[in-house]
């Protein structure tokens, strides 16, 4: 009897330990995804054979890359980063600018508040929400529309807090100082991207997340200042390639290269301009911003587009607004809510963020928030902007997938950025419901 009991006990121990080993093996082989967004890195740039980006070209050679990736409308940073991680466009997620529009349809000019909770900005579930609910660990570096989400385990935000955990780790490791973090947003974009990269490496090495979102912004910053396709562009491309290489090397040093998929994207492209449009100057000239008007009307300017809000708007008053703008120099289109909704914009009835009239700027023009008495002014030098219709060639973004689970597919036809979230969800074995895009299963092993 003792021998039988001992044998049974031994079988139990062996079986129990085998289960633990199987669980550990399964945990150790669970796929991981790192999404890196290179803000404003256009498809036209990636197609240039003379850009100094050896790491991006290595990822492309060993994986798959799209001829171009079409952004959603508006072709603006926050709406498109949100589309990338939800698989849904602005008609559903309701984010139209880099923040929350407030005071619209009142007697004063509306403005944008950036640092409001994610729950107020994004109307649909995100990849990191779903991953967190499934028990995966999540992390973000300078992602957007992500303030206090409750579903991110490790974060280094656009406005870092010196007393937060990752910031304290970087300070302790000598990667930055408390003083630098307190003045973080006033420092140059390239310097901030180095710190963002250091934060990503810290999180990878010490916390090993299943899903990491990284947003690097120096390309967008330099192109806004100097325009598209300049020497500054070429230098920034090489700088960003080095940052991507550092992140890949950190994954390799962790021993996770064989189970990590790298997705490199951008939110939009950028194009050059030499003229500024001031829609509020025109509205003021038409007495639509006077104290006596019953329909006070104001525009929020956002580069290639402007959102016009009118208090007490009627179909007749909006038709008059459309007529006022559509023949003006520098205007590519003036769209009513029905016309805008056909391009993926939400209607005012679905969200108070939607404009009553949508304006698009023509080539070589952009809407400027700078005050001015004239509707059109000449800029002192070339600048860059985005926000134009997502069909414009220079608004097209990039998509590269490489690493675990990605076959060597080479160049694939142009895709929509709504396909990114379903693809990442497929790799991580997550259920992403209601996405408007599709998983790119043809590039997967």
DRENMIVEX-696971 format. One record per residue: residue in three letters; residue number from 0; x, y, z of N, C-alpha, C in turn. Coordinates in steps of 0.05 Angstrom, whole numbers. Atoms other than C-alpha are relative to their C-alpha. Layout:
residues N
residu:num:n.u:n.v:n.w:ca.u:ca.v:ca.w:c.u:c.v:c.w
ala:NUM:X:Y:Z:X:Y:Z:X:Y:Z
...
END
This chain:
residues 445
residu:num:n.u:n.v:n.w:ca.u:ca.v:ca.w:c.u:c.v:c.w
unk:0:17:-24:0:0:0:0:17:25:0
unk:1:-18:-23:-1:56:48:18:13:5:-27
unk:2:-12:-3:26:89:33:-49:-19:12:-20
unk:3:20:-10:18:24:47:-86:-4:30:5
unk:4:4:-29:-6:14:113:-49:24:16:-10
unk:5:-24:-14:9:86:132:-64:0:3:-30
unk:6:0:-2:29:77:116:-137:-21:20:-10
unk:7:21:-19:7:12:156:-141:10:28:5
unk:8:-11:-27:-7:47:215:-106:20:8:-21
unk:9:-20:-7:20:104:211:-155:-12:8:-26
unk:10:14:-7:25:57:211:-214:-12:28:2
unk:11:12:-27:-4:21:272:-185:21:22:-2
unk:12:-21:-21:1:86:310:-175:10:4:-28
unk:13:-10:-3:27:110:294:-245:-20:14:-18
unk:14:21:-12:16:43:313:-275:-2:30:6
unk:15:3:-28:-9:39:378:-234:23:16:-11
unk:16:-23:-15:10:110:398:-253:-1:2:-30
unk:17:3:-2:29:96:382:-326:-19:22:-8
unk:18:19:-22:6:36:428:-324:13:27:4
unk:19:-13:-25:-5:78:483:-294:20:7:-22
unk:20:-19:-5:21:132:474:-346:-14:7:-26
unk:21:15:-7:24:80:475:-401:-11:28:1
unk:22:10:-28:-3:50:539:-374:23:20:-3
unk:23:-24:-18:2:119:570:-368:8:2:-29
unk:24:-8:0:28:135:549:-439:-19:16:-17
unk:25:20:-15:15:69:577:-465:4:30:5
unk:26:-4:-29:-6:82:643:-428:25:11:-14
unk:27:-25:-9:12:153:646:-455:-2:2:-30
unk:28:2:0:29:130:635:-526:-23:19:-10
unk:29:21:-17:8:72:684:-525:10:23:-17
unk:30:-11:-21:18:80:734:-582:-1:27:13
unk:31:-1:-28:-9:99:806:-569:0:18:-24
unk:32:1:-19:22:88:867:-612:10:27:10
unk:33:-9:-28:-5:125:933:-614:-9:16:-24
unk:34:9:-19:21:90:988:-654:16:26:3
unk:35:-16:-24:0:136:1046:-672:-12:19:-21
unk:36:11:-21:18:104:1109:-702:21:22:-4
unk:37:-18:-22:8:150:1157:-739:-17:22:-11
unk:38:19:-21:7:107:1219:-740:8:14:-26
unk:39:-3:-15:25:99:1250:-810:20:-13:-20
unk:40:-18:14:19:145:1199:-844:-16:-9:-24
unk:41:17:5:23:113:1199:-913:9:-24:-17
unk:42:-6:22:18:109:1141:-962:19:9:-22
unk:43:-18:-10:21:144:1185:-1014:29:0:10
unk:44:-27:0:-12:203:1190:-966:12:-28:0
unk:45:-10:28:-2:209:1115:-956:7:-11:-27
unk:46:-6:9:27:210:1105:-1031:25:13:-12
unk:47:-25:-14:10:271:1151:-1039:23:-19:4
unk:48:-22:19:-3:331:1105:-1053:24:11:15
unk:49:-24:-13:-12:379:1155:-1021:-4:7:30
unk:50:3:-5:-29:351:1158:-950:19:-19:15
unk:51:-20:15:-16:402:1134:-898:-15:-14:23
unk:52:16:15:-21:357:1084:-861:6:-30:-2
unk:53:-6:28:3:393:1017:-858:-18:-18:17
unk:54:17:17:-17:350:990:-801:-28:-3:-13
unk:55:26:2:13:284:1007:-836:2:-18:-25
unk:56:-3:17:24:311:975:-900:4:-29:7
unk:57:-4:27:-10:332:913:-861:-27:-12:7
unk:58:27:10:-7:262:906:-832:-17:-5:-25
unk:59:15:3:25:232:916:-902:10:-25:-15
unk:60:-11:23:15:279:864:-933:-8:-26:13
unk:61:6:25:-14:263:812:-880:-30:-4:6
unk:62:28:3:-6:189:825:-876:-18:10:-23
unk:63:19:-10:20:133:862:-912:-3:30:4
unk:64:5:-29:-2:121:935:-928:-20:9:-21
unk:65:21:-9:18:64:972:-961:11:22:-19
unk:66:-7:-21:19:73:1015:-1023:-7:27:12
unk:67:8:-23:-15:36:1066:-981:-22:-8:19
unk:68:22:5:-19:-12:1069:-922:-17:25:1
unk:69:18:-22:1:-72:1113:-929:-10:8:28
unk:70:10:-9:-26:-89:1155:-867:-30:4:-2
unk:71:29:-8:0:-160:1171:-846:-1:30:-2
unk:72:5:-29:-3:-190:1240:-850:-10:5:28
unk:73:-20:-19:10:-170:1285:-819:28:-12:2
unk:74:-27:11:-1:-97:1270:-835:17:16:20
unk:75:-11:-14:-23:-77:1296:-767:10:-21:20
unk:76:-15:19:-17:-34:1263:-713:-18:-16:19
unk:77:16:15:-20:-83:1245:-657:-22:-17:-13
unk:78:20:17:12:-140:1221:-701:12:-25:-13
unk:79:-12:23:14:-93:1176:-741:13:-20:18
unk:80:-11:19:-20:-56:1147:-682:-22:-16:13
unk:81:23:14:-12:-124:1130:-654:-11:-21:-20
unk:82:9:19:20:-145:1097:-720:19:-24:-1
unk:83:-19:22:2:-81:1056:-720:-4:-20:22
unk:84:3:19:-22:-97:1025:-652:-29:-7:6
unk:85:28:8:-3:-172:1018:-660:-11:-14:-24
unk:86:11:10:25:-183:1000:-733:-26:13:-8
unk:87:24:-15:6:-238:1052:-735:6:29:-6
unk:88:-6:-27:9:-241:1120:-768:-14:21:18
unk:89:9:-22:-17:-261:1188:-740:-31:0:2
unk:90:29:1:-2:-335:1176:-755:-9:-17:23
unk:91:6:17:-23:-332:1125:-699:15:8:25
unk:92:-15:-7:-25:-276:1145:-652:-2:29:8
unk:93:8:-28:-6:-295:1219:-656:22:19:7
unk:94:-23:-18:-5:-225:1248:-649:7:14:-26
unk:95:-3:-15:25:-216:1304:-700:24:18:1
unk:96:-24:-17:-2:-158:1346:-674:18:-12:22
unk:97:-18:10:-20:-101:1338:-625:-10:8:28
unk:98:12:-6:-26:-147:1341:-564:-30:1:-3
unk:99:29:-3:-2:-218:1357:-544:-8:29:-7
unk:100:11:-26:7:-255:1415:-577:-20:9:21
unk:101:18:-10:-20:-290:1458:-525:-9:28:-8
unk:102:12:-27:5:-334:1521:-527:-9:4:-29
unk:103:10:-3:28:-356:1506:-598:-30:7:1
unk:104:28:-9:3:-423:1536:-620:-9:17:24
unk:105:6:-20:-21:-420:1590:-567:6:28:-11
unk:106:-5:-27:8:-408:1665:-569:30:6:-1
unk:107:-29:-4:1:-332:1656:-566:14:-21:-16
unk:108:-15:19:17:-278:1622:-606:6:-26:15
unk:109:-6:26:-13:-272:1548:-590:31:-4:2
unk:110:-28:6:-2:-205:1520:-568:3:-30:5
unk:111:-6:28:-4:-172:1452:-559:14:-5:26
unk:112:-13:9:-24:-155:1419:-493:12:-27:-4
unk:113:-15:24:7:-102:1366:-500:-1:-21:22
unk:114:-6:19:-21:-93:1334:-432:-25:-8:15
unk:115:24:9:-13:-162:1307:-418:1:-31:-1
unk:116:-1:29:-1:-175:1234:-400:-7:-13:-26
unk:117:4:15:25:-173:1184:-457:-30:-7:-3
unk:118:28:8:1:-245:1163:-440:-17:22:-12
unk:119:16:-23:11:-270:1233:-461:7:4:-29
unk:120:-9:-5:28:-231:1231:-527:-7:-22:-19
unk:121:2:23:17:-237:1161:-555:-25:-15:6
unk:122:27:11:-4:-307:1133:-565:-1:-31:-4
unk:123:0:29:5:-286:1061:-582:24:-13:14
unk:124:-22:14:-14:-241:1007:-550:26:1:-17
unk:125:-27:0:13:-166:1008:-566:13:-27:3
unk:126:-16:25:-3:-116:952:-575:10:-4:28
unk:127:-12:4:-27:-85:966:-507:-22:-5:20
unk:128:22:7:-18:-154:964:-474:-5:-30:-1
unk:129:6:28:4:-167:896:-504:22:-18:10
unk:130:-23:16:-9:-97:870:-490:1:-1:31
unk:131:0:-1:-29:-101:893:-417:-22:-18:11
unk:132:23:16:-9:-169:860:-408:6:-30:-3
unk:133:-7:28:5:-140:795:-436:23:-9:17
unk:134:-21:7:-19:-85:796:-383:28:5:-11
unk:135:-26:-7:10:-28:821:-427:10:26:12
unk:136:-11:-24:-11:19:875:-403:3:20:-23
unk:137:0:-21:21:17:942:-441:18:23:9
unk:138:-18:-23:-6:64:1001:-446:-2:20:-23
unk:139:0:-21:21:67:1067:-484:21:21:6
unk:140:-20:-22:0:119:1120:-500:-11:22:-17
unk:141:9:-23:15:92:1188:-521:-23:-6:-20
unk:142:24:5:16:29:1157:-551:-19:23:6
unk:143:18:-24:-2:-29:1206:-559:-29:-9:7
unk:144:27:5:-8:-101:1211:-535:-1:-23:20
unk:145:-4:23:-18:-80:1165:-478:4:8:29
unk:146:-3:-10:-27:-82:1207:-415:-18:-16:19
unk:147:13:16:-21:-100:1164:-354:-20:-21:-12
unk:148:18:20:12:-129:1105:-394:-9:-22:19
unk:149:7:22:-19:-128:1055:-336:7:-27:-11
unk:150:-7:25:13:-104:1001:-384:28:-2:-10
unk:151:-29:0:7:-30:1018:-392:15:-6:25
unk:152:-16:8:-23:18:984:-344:25:17:4
unk:153:-25:-16:-2:81:1024:-360:-1:22:-21
unk:154:3:-23:18:83:1094:-390:22:20:4
unk:155:-16:-24:-1:129:1151:-407:-15:19:-19
unk:156:19:-16:15:82:1206:-430:13:24:-13
unk:157:-11:-24:14:90:1267:-474:7:22:19
unk:158:-7:-18:-22:91:1308:-410:9:-17:24
unk:159:-8:19:-21:133:1263:-365:-1:12:28
unk:160:1:-7:-29:125:1265:-289:25:-10:13
unk:161:-25:10:-12:193:1262:-254:-4:-19:23
unk:162:5:18:-23:160:1224:-196:-13:-26:-9
unk:163:12:25:9:130:1170:-240:21:-22:-2
unk:164:-18:22:-3:161:1101:-241:22:-2:-22
unk:165:-20:2:22:195:1099:-310:19:24:1
unk:166:-17:-24:-2:220:1170:-302:20:-3:23
unk:167:-19:4:-22:251:1152:-235:22:-20:-8
unk:168:-20:20:9:285:1092:-267:21:13:-18
unk:169:-19:-14:19:315:1136:-322:18:19:15
unk:170:-17:-18:-16:340:1187:-271:20:-16:15
unk:171:-19:17:-16:371:1132:-228:22:-12:-18
unk:172:-20:12:18:406:1103:-290:17:22:-14
unk:173:-16:-22:12:434:1172:-309:-8:6:-29
unk:174:9:-5:27:393:1175:-374:-12:28:-3
unk:175:11:-27:1:361:1242:-356:1:11:29
unk:176:0:-13:-27:353:1290:-297:-28:10:6
unk:177:26:-10:-8:294:1315:-258:-5:28:-13
unk:178:3:-27:12:307:1386:-284:-7:-2:-29
unk:179:7:3:28:306:1362:-356:-29:-9:-4
unk:180:28:10:2:240:1326:-345:-20:22:6
unk:181:19:-22:-7:208:1387:-313:-2:20:-23
unk:182:1:-18:23:225:1428:-375:-2:-15:-26
unk:183:-2:19:22:215:1370:-423:-11:11:-27
unk:184:12:-8:25:168:1400:-475:13:24:-13
unk:185:-14:-23:11:212:1461:-484:26:-8:-14
unk:186:-25:9:12:271:1419:-508:-5:-8:-30
unk:187:3:7:28:285:1403:-582:-12:-28:-4
unk:188:13:26:5:246:1346:-614:19:-23:-2
unk:189:-19:22:2:307:1304:-630:10:-8:28
unk:190:-8:7:-28:330:1308:-557:-22:-16:14
unk:191:23:15:-13:261:1286:-534:-2:-28:-11
unk:192:2:27:12:261:1228:-583:22:-18:11
unk:193:-21:16:-13:327:1204:-552:-10:-10:27
unk:194:10:7:-27:295:1205:-483:-23:-20:-3
unk:195:22:20:4:232:1170:-510:12:-27:-6
unk:196:-12:26:6:277:1116:-539:13:-12:24
unk:197:-11:10:-25:314:1109:-473:-22:-12:18
unk:198:22:10:-16:247:1101:-439:-11:-26:-11
unk:199:9:25:13:226:1047:-489:19:-23:7
unk:200:-20:21:-6:291:1009:-477:-3:-8:30
unk:201:4:6:-29:281:1015:-401:-24:-18:4
unk:202:24:16:-4:211:987:-405:4:-28:-12
unk:203:-5:27:12:232:930:-452:18:-17:18
unk:204:-19:16:-15:290:909:-408:-10:-7:28
unk:205:8:4:-27:258:917:-340:-28:-10:4
unk:206:29:7:-4:184:904:-352:-11:-18:-22
unk:207:6:21:21:181:863:-417:-30:-1:-7
unk:208:29:0:6:111:884:-441:-7:-17:-24
unk:209:10:15:23:69:844:-489:-6:18:-24
unk:210:6:-20:20:48:906:-527:12:27:7
unk:211:-13:-26:-5:91:969:-532:-6:18:-23
unk:212:5:-21:20:70:1032:-569:20:23:4
unk:213:-21:-20:-1:125:1082:-585:-6:21:-22
unk:214:5:-22:19:114:1151:-618:24:19:0
unk:215:-22:-18:3:174:1191:-643:-8:23:-18
unk:216:13:-23:13:159:1262:-666:19:19:-14
unk:217:-18:-20:11:222:1296:-692:-4:6:-29
unk:218:5:-5:29:205:1288:-766:-22:20:-3
unk:219:22:-19:2:139:1324:-757:9:28:8
unk:220:-9:-27:-10:172:1380:-717:17:14:-21
unk:221:-19:-13:18:227:1393:-768:-14:8:-26
unk:222:14:-6:25:180:1390:-828:-19:23:3
unk:223:16:-24:-4:132:1440:-798:16:25:-2
unk:224:-18:-23:1:191:1487:-793:12:6:-27
unk:225:-15:-4:24:225:1475:-859:-14:-10:-26
unk:226:13:11:24:176:1439:-906:9:-28:-6
unk:227:-5:27:8:180:1373:-941:23:-2:-20
unk:228:-22:6:19:240:1342:-978:22:20:1
unk:229:-23:-18:-4:296:1385:-949:23:-16:11
unk:230:-23:14:-12:365:1368:-924:-5:-7:29
unk:231:7:6:-28:337:1372:-854:-16:-26:1
unk:232:15:25:2:290:1315:-875:19:-24:0
unk:233:-19:23:3:348:1270:-895:14:-6:26
unk:234:-14:4:-25:384:1282:-830:-18:-12:21
unk:235:19:10:-20:322:1268:-788:-7:-29:-6
unk:236:6:28:7:307:1204:-826:22:-19:11
unk:237:-22:16:-11:376:1177:-808:0:-1:30
unk:238:1:0:-29:368:1199:-736:-22:-19:10
unk:239:22:17:-9:301:1163:-730:7:-29:-5
unk:240:-8:28:5:329:1100:-762:18:-10:23
unk:241:-16:8:-23:381:1098:-706:-16:-6:24
unk:242:17:5:-24:326:1102:-654:-14:-27:-3
unk:243:13:26:4:289:1044:-686:20:-23:4
unk:244:-21:21:-4:355:1004:-687:5:-5:30
unk:245:-4:3:-29:364:1017:-612:-22:-16:12
unk:246:23:15:-12:294:990:-597:2:-29:-9
unk:247:-4:28:9:307:928:-640:22:-14:16
unk:248:-23:11:-15:374:917:-605:-8:-6:29
unk:249:9:5:-27:340:922:-537:-17:-25:2
unk:250:16:25:1:291:867:-556:18:-24:-4
unk:251:-19:22:4:349:825:-581:15:-6:26
unk:252:-14:4:-25:387:836:-516:-17:-14:21
unk:253:18:13:-19:326:813:-478:-4:-30:-6
unk:254:5:28:8:326:747:-516:-28:-4:-11
unk:255:28:2:10:257:763:-545:-3:4:-30
unk:256:2:-7:29:274:774:-618:-16:-21:-15
unk:257:13:21:15:246:707:-640:-30:-1:5
unk:258:29:-1:-4:176:723:-612:-11:28:0
unk:259:9:-28:2:171:798:-625:-4:8:-29
unk:260:7:-11:26:137:829:-684:3:31:1
unk:261:-4:-29:1:158:900:-703:-19:11:-22
unk:262:17:-14:18:106:945:-736:9:29:0
unk:263:-9:-27:2:134:1011:-761:-19:15:-18
unk:264:21:-15:15:82:1062:-784:5:30:3
unk:265:2:-29:-5:69:1136:-791:-29:7:-1
unk:266:28:-9:-1:6:1176:-781:-9:14:-25
unk:267:6:-15:24:9:1218:-844:27:9:-12
unk:268:-23:-13:12:57:1252:-892:0:30:6
unk:269:-1:-29:-4:72:1325:-899:6:13:-27
unk:270:-7:-14:24:75:1377:-955:7:29:6
unk:271:-10:-27:-4:106:1445:-964:-21:20:-8
unk:272:19:-22:6:69:1511:-967:14:27:4
unk:273:-12:-27:-1:83:1585:-975:-21:22:6
unk:274:22:-19:-5:15:1617:-959:-17:-10:23
unk:275:17:6:-23:-29:1621:-897:-28:10:-5
unk:276:28:-8:1:-105:1624:-894:-10:6:28
unk:277:11:-8:-26:-142:1659:-838:-30:2:-1
unk:278:29:0:3:-215:1638:-839:-14:17:20
unk:279:14:-17:-19:-232:1676:-776:1:29:-8
unk:280:0:-27:11:-211:1740:-810:-23:5:-19
unk:281:23:-3:18:-262:1728:-864:-26:0:15
unk:282:25:1:-16:-316:1709:-814:-5:26:15
unk:283:2:-26:-14:-301:1773:-776:-9:22:-19
unk:284:8:-20:20:-306:1815:-839:-29:-3:-8
unk:285:28:4:7:-375:1784:-852:-18:5:24
unk:286:16:-6:-25:-398:1806:-781:-11:-26:13
unk:287:10:25:-12:-406:1733:-761:14:-5:27
unk:288:-12:3:-27:-364:1744:-698:-7:25:17
unk:289:7:-24:-15:-397:1809:-675:-19:-7:23
unk:290:17:5:-24:-435:1814:-609:-29:0:-8
unk:291:29:-2:7:-500:1828:-646:-10:-24:-17
unk:292:9:22:17:-501:1766:-691:-15:-22:15
unk:293:15:23:-12:-550:1710:-676:13:-27:-7
unk:294:-14:24:9:-504:1660:-710:31:3:2
unk:295:-30:-4:-2:-433:1671:-682:14:-25:-11
unk:296:-13:21:15:-386:1630:-725:31:3:3
unk:297:-29:0:-4:-314:1610:-712:12:-25:-12
unk:298:-14:22:12:-262:1565:-744:23:-8:18
unk:299:-24:11:-11:-210:1520:-713:19:-8:-23
unk:300:-19:4:22:-149:1521:-759:18:-24:6
unk:301:-17:23:-5:-110:1456:-767:15:-8:-25
unk:302:-17:6:23:-62:1461:-825:-16:-3:-25
unk:303:14:5:25:-93:1429:-886:-30:1:2
unk:304:29:-2:-4:-163:1433:-856:-7:20:21
unk:305:11:-17:-21:-206:1479:-815:-28:-9:6
unk:306:27:9:-9:-268:1462:-774:-16:25:8
unk:307:17:-24:-4:-323:1515:-775:-24:-8:17
unk:308:23:5:-18:-374:1517:-718:-18:25:0
unk:309:18:-23:0:-436:1560:-719:-22:-5:21
unk:310:23:2:-19:-485:1573:-662:-26:5:-15
unk:311:27:-3:12:-558:1566:-682:1:-5:-31
unk:312:-3:6:29:-537:1537:-750:-26:-12:-11
unk:313:22:12:15:-591:1520:-801:11:-8:-28
unk:314:-10:7:27:-585:1488:-870:5:25:-18
unk:315:-3:-25:16:-594:1558:-900:26:15:7
unk:316:-24:-14:-9:-539:1589:-858:26:-15:-7
unk:317:-23:16:7:-491:1532:-872:5:2:-31
unk:318:-3:-3:29:-505:1538:-947:13:27:-6
unk:319:-12:-26:4:-487:1612:-942:29:0:8
unk:320:-29:2:-8:-422:1595:-905:16:-14:-22
unk:321:-14:15:22:-404:1544:-959:5:19:-24
unk:322:-3:-18:23:-416:1596:-1013:21:22:6
unk:323:-20:-21:-8:-374:1647:-974:29:-10:-5
unk:324:-28:10:1:-312:1602:-973:8:-13:-26
unk:325:-9:19:21:-314:1556:-1033:13:14:-24
unk:326:-12:-13:23:-294:1608:-1085:25:17:7
unk:327:-23:-16:-8:-239:1640:-1044:27:-13:-8
unk:328:-27:11:7:-165:1633:-1064:10:-17:23
unk:329:-12:18:-20:-130:1576:-1028:-19:-21:11
unk:330:20:20:-10:-194:1536:-1014:-2:-22:-20
unk:331:3:23:16:-193:1466:-1042:-29:-10:0
unk:332:28:9:-2:-263:1448:-1017:-12:11:26
unk:333:16:-7:-24:-317:1471:-969:-23:-20:1
unk:334:18:22:0:-359:1412:-947:-21:2:23
unk:335:21:2:-20:-425:1407:-911:3:-26:15
unk:336:-3:24:-17:-435:1353:-858:-5:-25:-17
unk:337:5:23:17:-464:1305:-910:23:-6:-18
unk:338:-23:4:17:-406:1316:-957:24:-10:15
unk:339:-23:8:-16:-355:1309:-902:-3:-29:10
unk:340:4:27:-11:-387:1245:-874:7:-21:-21
unk:341:-7:19:21:-376:1212:-942:30:-5:-1
unk:342:-29:3:-1:-301:1221:-928:9:-10:28
unk:343:-7:12:-25:-303:1189:-859:-1:19:24
unk:344:3:-19:-23:-318:1251:-816:-27:-6:13
unk:345:25:4:-13:-372:1245:-763:-19:23:-5
unk:346:20:-21:3:-437:1284:-767:-4:13:27
unk:347:5:-13:-25:-454:1336:-714:-20:-14:18
unk:348:19:15:-16:-512:1292:-692:12:-23:16
unk:349:-13:22:-14:-464:1237:-671:20:9:21
unk:350:-19:-11:-19:-414:1280:-633:2:30:-2
unk:351:-3:-29:0:-406:1353:-613:27:9:-11
unk:352:-26:-7:11:-335:1350:-641:-2:5:-31
unk:353:2:-3:29:-360:1348:-713:-7:29:-8
unk:354:6:-28:8:-360:1415:-750:-25:2:-16
unk:355:23:-6:17:-418:1448:-785:8:3:-29
unk:356:-11:-3:27:-374:1463:-845:30:-8:2
unk:357:-28:8:0:-307:1431:-863:14:14:-24
unk:358:-16:-13:21:-254:1469:-902:26:-15:-5
unk:359:-26:11:7:-195:1439:-939:16:22:-15
unk:360:-17:-19:14:-136:1481:-962:11:-13:-26
unk:361:-12:9:25:-108:1476:-1032:31:-3:3
unk:362:-29:2:0:-35:1459:-1049:12:28:4
unk:363:-16:-24:-6:15:1511:-1023:-14:19:19
unk:364:14:-16:-20:-35:1537:-971:-5:-17:25
unk:365:9:14:-24:-52:1519:-899:-14:20:18
unk:366:14:-17:-18:-99:1546:-847:17:6:25
unk:367:-18:-8:-22:-62:1585:-793:-16:12:23
unk:368:13:-13:-23:-84:1603:-722:11:27:6
unk:369:-11:-27:-5:-41:1665:-725:-20:21:-7
unk:370:20:-21:6:-84:1728:-722:8:15:-25
unk:371:-6:-17:24:-89:1769:-786:-26:13:-9
unk:372:24:-15:10:-135:1820:-818:-7:-9:-28
unk:373:5:9:28:-129:1789:-888:-5:-30:1
unk:374:6:28:1:-156:1722:-908:24:-16:-9
unk:375:-24:14:10:-92:1703:-945:25:18:6
unk:376:-25:-14:-4:-22:1722:-924:23:-17:-10
unk:377:-24:14:10:47:1704:-952:18:-6:24
unk:378:-18:7:-22:93:1666:-905:28:11:-6
unk:379:-27:-11:3:163:1692:-893:20:-21:-12
unk:380:-16:22:11:192:1624:-913:-17:-25:-3
unk:381:15:26:4:172:1553:-932:-5:-13:26
unk:382:8:16:-24:135:1513:-880:-11:-26:-10
unk:383:12:26:6:104:1444:-877:-26:-4:15
unk:384:25:5:-15:35:1419:-858:-13:-26:-11
unk:385:17:23:8:-15:1362:-862:-28:6:8
unk:386:28:-6:-4:-90:1355:-851:-15:2:-26
unk:387:13:-1:27:-105:1355:-926:-15:-26:-4
unk:388:15:25:5:-152:1303:-956:19:-24:-1
unk:389:-18:24:-2:-125:1232:-945:5:-12:-27
unk:390:-6:9:28:-125:1222:-1021:24:15:-11
unk:391:-23:-14:10:-69:1273:-1030:25:-18:2
unk:392:-23:18:0:-5:1236:-1050:20:4:23
unk:393:-20:-4:-21:40:1269:-999:-11:-4:29
unk:394:11:7:-26:-8:1252:-942:3:-30:7
unk:395:-2:29:-4:6:1177:-951:22:-7:20
unk:396:-18:7:-22:40:1143:-892:15:-26:-7
unk:397:-16:24:5:86:1082:-884:-11:-23:18
unk:398:6:24:-16:75:1011:-860:22:-21:-6
unk:399:-21:21:1:131:960:-846:-7:-20:22
unk:400:3:21:-19:121:893:-812:23:-20:-3
unk:401:-23:18:2:179:848:-794:3:-14:27
unk:402:-4:15:-25:200:797:-742:-17:-24:2
unk:403:14:25:-6:163:740:-710:-28:0:-14
unk:404:27:4:12:103:714:-750:-3:14:-27
unk:405:2:-14:25:117:758:-811:16:-14:-22
unk:406:-15:13:21:136:724:-876:14:21:-17
unk:407:-15:-18:18:185:754:-926:-17:5:-25
unk:408:19:-5:22:131:783:-970:9:23:-18
unk:409:-9:-22:16:168:844:-995:-22:22:-2
unk:410:20:-22:3:126:902:-1022:-27:-11:-6
unk:411:28:7:5:51:895:-1018:-15:25:-9
unk:412:15:-24:9:-2:941:-1048:-7:18:23
unk:413:7:-19:-20:-24:1003:-1012:-23:-11:18
unk:414:19:9:-19:-65:991:-949:-12:24:14
unk:415:11:-21:-17:-108:1031:-901:11:-3:28
unk:416:-10:3:-28:-84:1047:-831:-20:-13:18
unk:417:20:15:-15:-149:1015:-807:7:-30:1
unk:418:-8:29:0:-115:948:-823:20:-6:21
unk:419:-22:5:-19:-61:957:-771:-10:-14:25
unk:420:11:12:-25:-102:943:-708:-9:-29:-3
unk:421:8:28:3:-135:880:-735:24:-19:-4
unk:422:-24:17:4:-66:854:-756:14:-5:26
unk:423:-13:4:-26:-35:866:-688:-17:-17:18
unk:424:18:17:-16:-96:836:-654:3:-30:-8
unk:425:-4:27:10:-88:774:-698:26:-12:11
unk:426:-26:10:-9:-15:767:-679:-1:-6:30
unk:427:2:4:-29:-31:774:-604:-23:-18:9
unk:428:23:18:-6:-91:727:-608:-22:15:16
unk:429:21:-16:-13:-139:782:-587:-24:3:-19
unk:430:25:-4:15:-211:793:-608:-5:30:-2
unk:431:5:-29:5:-218:863:-639:-26:2:-16
unk:432:26:0:13:-291:872:-655:-6:28:-12
unk:433:10:-24:13:-323:924:-701:21:16:-15
unk:434:-20:-14:15:-259:943:-736:-9:4:-29
unk:435:6:-5:29:-268:974:-805:21:-10:-18
unk:436:-22:11:15:-201:947:-828:0:-30:2
unk:437:-3:29:1:-178:876:-840:28:-8:7
unk:438:-27:10:-5:-120:835:-814:14:-7:-26
unk:439:-16:5:24:-65:830:-865:11:-28:1
unk:440:-8:28:-3:-63:754:-863:19:-9:-21
unk:441:-18:9:22:-25:749:-929:29:5:7
unk:442:-28:-5:-8:38:776:-895:8:-17:24
unk:443:-6:15:-24:33:729:-836:8:-29:-7
unk:444:-8:28:4:67:661:-832:-23:-18:9
END
